[in-house]
Amino acid sequence: ASLRSSSWNRSADARAILDDKETGRHKIHLFLLQGHIFFGNVFLMTDAIKSCLAQKMGSEDEPKIVILDFTSVLGLDSSAAQAIAKLKDTMRTQYSIAMSIFVTGSTEGFPCEYNLSRELSDGALDQLCSVGEDGDNDDSEAFIDDAFACLADESEATNLLSAPRMSMSIKASAASEASGSLGSSMKRAVLSDGMPSCRVCETLDEALVFAEDVLIAMEDPFLLEDDVEETTRHFKLHRSSSTESTLDEEKVLSLLYLGKLCPTARENELEELFSMFTREEYVEGDIIWTQGSASDSCKLLVKGSLLSTLEDETHVEDIVPGSTIGELGLVHGTERLTKVTCMSDEAILFTLSREQWDNMLKTKPGLANHICLLVVRYLAHRVQHVSNRVLESRSLPV
């Protein structure tokens, strides 16, 4: 299956689960809905979905996760909304669907007066997310209703799940100290038999990220809590006011991120690669580069958040810690494709300059090859990601 989220640089073990035909993305089935859904056609739609699932039961194509995308749906009447809410239970009880995900396609929810989002939501994991590491509930207003988004107000918080490159429509998410990371919440949900059976997401990409997390958690929930979280926790416990301590933390995080971005690189190669990067600091509002400017470097984001925008600002993408930016321009020599701006109070980046890159190509081609492979991996995943709707959508015109 070519359904892939924008979370492209997961660990090797997580990628193996997602690529496996028995445990991975092959077990995600997408229904793309469109038009107006009302009392006169909603039962035709639900019958078609149930018929499709019935045909797949017991076969190698039997899905574990079903995504219903309502992005192209123009309107829902109350009868249709209630039928869809019942469909959620039917898919779980009659067709053994472990997870149903409903995509609204809008921040305003489904196009109907009936509160379908509330009817479809499963709060099991939300409750787990509000439990701190010591097991105590925290009713702080810092915890938002959608715990799986895990948006934190702390500007220096780090995305601890998979650090996707330019996470498309998903906001740069981070976990607060009290609520723990998204990975930790999913892990606790699985280990406590509290895996939610239903989820409402705003975008298809958000739904795919969530679906992939569920598939990984079903096989090994500990994979969702990676070394980055352990490193961050260690430095918080041993926090000092010294600059040296901060730089040590940044180096360790950078090496962990580079290890995920360059999975074939040996430890000594990662160290050598990192030694060629130069540390840079930015503050909110700083422009990293503008669209059309010369590509004279690539950068690794270690702390903070950035925003990538096209000139007409019709398309924006969040850039989160663990992401690289500008590697295509550095390797291929193209101009900057987007404008990149610092969105957090502070952002820490490590930069590989054009001069260092050219020297690496001449003197250390093996090391340079890891950057080239990073570009290939990113572009390959990007092509598959943007092709999701064309290649894998199961459209039900209504």
N, C-alpha and C positions, 0 to 999 in steps of 0.2 A: 504494500500500500504506500502511496506517495503522500498521504496526508501528513504534513509536518508543521509543527509550530515554529515560531521564530526563536525558540530556545534551542539553539543549534550547538552550543559547546558544552554539552553534558559530559559526565565522566565516561570512561571507556565501558565500565560495567553497566551504566545506565543505558548507553547507546546499544549495547549488546541485547539488553532486554527489549528495547523498542524496535530493534531490527529483526528480532526473532519472530517467525511466523506464528508461533503458538502463544506468545506472550506480549507481542508488541503492537505496533500501529495497525497491523492487519486486523486487529480486533476492534477497531474503531469504525463505526458505520455512520455516514453523514446523510441526512435528508435535508435538501435545500428546498424550502417552501416559497411560494410566491403568489401574488395576487390578493384577492379578498377571500377570507375564510368566514363563513357564516353558517347558520343552521341548515341551509340547503345543500352544502357540500362538505361540511366538516366530517360527516360519517364516512363519506367516500374516501376522504384523506386518511382518517384513522384506520379504516379497513385496509387500505393499500399498504400502510405502514405495518400493520399486524400481519398481513399476508406475506410481505417481504421477510419479516422476521421469522415467521413460521417455516418458510422455505429453507432458511439457513440453520434452523435448529438441528443439532446433531451432526452438522457438517463441519469441515475445517474452516469454513467462512463464518461460523456462528460468532456474532459480535459479543464483546463484553461491555462495550460502551456505545451508546447511541447519542448522536448530536442532532438536534432539530434546529435548523437555522431559519429564523423568522425575519432576517434582515430585509428581504424583498417582499415581505407581507405588508400590504397597504392598510388592512383593517381587519379587526376581529370583533364579532358581536359576542354578547355574553354567553349565548348557547355554545358557540365554538370554543370560547375560553374555558368553559366548564368541561367540555368534552376533552380538551387537551389536558386539563388537570387530571381527569380520570385515566387518560392514556398513560400518564406517568406511572400510576400504580399497576396498570395492566402489563406494561413492558417488564416491570420488575417481577410480578407474581407469575405471569403466564409464560414469559419468554426468557426468564432468568437474566435480564439485563442488569449488570452490577451497578451501572452508573448511567443516568440519563442527564444530558446537558442541553439546556434550552438557550439559544442565542437571541437576544432581543434586537440586536443591531442598532441600538440607540441607548443613550444615557437616560432617556425618559421612560424606559421599559417597553412593554408590549403596546401595540396600537389599539388599545381597548380601554373602556372605563372599568371593567372588572379587574381587580387586583390579582392578575395572574402570576406575577412575580412572587408574591407572598405565598400563593397556593402551591407553587412549584418548588420553592426553596426548602432546603433541608438544613436545619440549624445545628446538626450534630457536631460538625467540626467547628462551627462558630463558637460553641460553648467551650470546646477544648482549647481554642485559641486564647480564650480569656483566662486560662489557668496558667499561672506562672510556673517557673521551674520548681518552686517549693510546694506546688500543689494548691496554693490559695487562690481563690477567685479574686479578680480585680475588676471593679465596675467603673474604672476610670473612663472618662469621655474620650480618652486617647484611642480607645479601641473602636474602630468603625464597624458598622453592621456587617460588611462583607469581609470576614476575617481572612479569606483566602487571597484578597488583594493585599492585605498586610501593609497598607500605606502608613508610614510613620512620619511624624513631624520632625524627628531628629535629623538634622541635615547631614550628619556624618555617619548615619547608619548605613550598613552595607547590605546589598541584596545577597541573601545567603542561600538561595535555592540553586540556581544554575547560571546566573549571570548571563542572560541571553544578550547577544549582540543586537542593538537597536530593536527593542521588543515591540515594534510595530505600534499597535494601539494600546498596549498595556502600559500603564504608568510605571515609572521607575519605582519599584516597591522595595520596602525594607521593613525589618521587624524591630519593634521596640524592645528594650531590655526586659520589660515585664511580660510581654506576650510571647516572646521567643520567635523563632523564624518560621516561615511558611513550611519549610521542610520538617522542622520539629513538630509542628502542628499536625501535619499529615502523618508523620511517623507515630505520634501518640494516638491518632485516630485509628490507625490500623492495629497497633498493638493492644488497644483497649476495645477492639471490635466495634469501633464507632465510626467506621467509614461511611460518609454520607452517600445516599443513593440517588441524589438529585442535585443539580446545580443550575443556577441562572447566570449567564455571562452576557456581557455587552457586545463582544465581538467574537468572530469565529476563531481568531488567533488566540484570544484568551481562553476559549473553550478547548482548543487543541493543547495548549500548555497544561491546562488542568487535567485533560484526559491522559496526557503522557505521564503526568505526575502520579495519577491513580494507577496506571499500568505498572510503573516502577515500584510503587508502594506495595502493590499486590505481591510482587516477587521478593523485594528486599527494601522495606521502608527505611532502613538505615542509610541507603544510598542518597536519600533526600537531605540528609544532614551531613554536609561535606566538611573537608578539612578547613575551609575558610572560616566556618563558624567556630570550630575548635580553636583556631588561631586567634580570632577576635576575642573569644571568651578568655583565653589565656592572658592576652595583653591587658584586658580590662581588669583582671584580677591582680595583675602586677603593674598596674599603671603608675607611672611616676611623671614628674613635671619636666623631666629631662628631654631635650631634643633628640638625644641618642636613642632613647626608648621608642619615640615616635618613628624615627627613621628605620629602626630595626623591624618594627611592625609593618611598615610600608614595604620593606624589602621582602619579608616573608610572604605577605599577601601577593606581591608582584610575582614572586617565583611560583606560588600556587596557581595564580591565574595563567601565567605563561605555560605551566605544565598542562593545564586543561586546553589551552589554545594550540599547543604544539605537543600532542600526545606521544609522538615518536622521538622526541628529544630526550637525551640522557640528562641526568642531574647536573653534570659538569657543563653540558652545553647550555642548559638553562641559566646557570650562573654566569657563563661567559656572555650569553646573549643579553642578560640583564645589565651587565657591566657597560654595555654600549648605549644604554638609555640614560637620559638626563632628566632629573626631577624638575617639574614645573608646578607652580601654584596659580590658581585662578580664583576669582571671587564672582559672586552673582552678577550677571550682566556682561561679563567679559566675553568678547567674541574670540573663539579659538581660531577660526578662519572663516572666510566668506566664500560663497559659491563662485566658481570660476577662477579662484586664485591658484597659484602654482602649488603643486604637491611637493613640498620639500621635507616632509616627515610623516611618520605614523606615530600614533600615541596609544598608550595603554592607560585606561582610567582605573585608578586604584580606589579613590574615595570621591564621593560627591555624585552629582548627576549632570548630564548635558542634554541638550535638545538639538536635534538635526532638523532643519527646515529647508524646503525648496523656496525659490525666490518669491513665488506667488503665495507661499504659506498655505497652500491647499493640502499639503501632506507633511506631517510632523512625525518624528520618531524619537522616543526616549532612548538615551544611552546610559547604561547602568554600569556599576563597577564590575571589572572583569572583562570589559569589552575593549577591543582595539578599534581605532578609527584611522582612516587615511592610508591603510596598507595597500589598497588597490592602486591609488595614485602614486605611491612611492615605488611600487614594483613596476607598474605599467606606464608611468609617466603622464597619466591623464590629469586634467585640472580637477579641482575640488568640485564634487557633484552637488554638495549641499552646504548650507551655512550651519556652523556649529556654535552654540552659545552655552555658557555655564549657567545652570539653573539653581544650583545650591549655594549656600553661604560661602562654601569653600570647596574646591575641587583639586585633587592631587593627581597629576598625570605624569607618566614617564615617557619621554620622547626619543625615538630613534631618528636621527637626522639623515638628510640626503648624503652628507659627507660620510657618516658612519656606514650607511647602507652601501654606498659605492665601494668603500674600502672592504666591507665584508664580502661583497661579491668577488673581489679580486683575491683576497687573502684567505678567506674562510668560506668557500662556496658551500660546504656541507651545512654550515650554520645558516647561511642565507637561504638554503633550500627549505628550512623549517618555516620561514616567513612566506616563501612561495606556496608551500603546501597549505598554509593558513588561508591565503587568498583563494586558492582552489576550493578548499573545503567550504569557505564562506559563500562563494559564488554558487557552488553546486547546491548547497542547502537553500540559498536564496531563490534559485530557479525553481526548485521543488516546492518551496513554500508559496510563492506567488502563483503557482500552477494548481494549487489545491482545488479551487472551484471548477476549473476546466476538466481536470483529470479524474477527480473522485466524487464530485457532487452527484447525488441521486435526487434529481429535481422532480417535484410533484406539483405541476401546475394546477391551480384550483380557481 
